[in-house]
Amino acid sequence: MPKASNTETSDAAKALPATYEAALSELEQLVAQLESGQMPLDQLLTGYQRGASLLGFCRDKLQAVEDQIKVLDNGQLKPWTGA
């Protein structure tokens, strides 16, 4: 089985974005590329790996915010009212 090139490996392992918004934007672009069906097979795998990393990053950020809200609301997460 051929090994991934250094370029492909570095694309998947590159640093995560600094913000949730940047990660979400990159993830949305990546999903659109994956769904287009125009990516070669080796790039699909790299894209999937990058997407998994971005998804984990976004989930961690959301969990951190939820934990902070629980602290501010005395340990109970209250329903969002939108106001």
PEBELKA-V562087 format. One record per run of one state. SS is the DSSP state (a for helix, b for strand, c for the rest). FROM is the first residue (numbers start at 1). LEN is the number of residues. Records with the same first field share a line. If there is no record, write none. Layout:
SS=FROM-LEN + FROM-LEN
This chain:
c=1-5 + 14-6 + 37-4 + 73-11
a=6-8 + 20-17 + 41-32
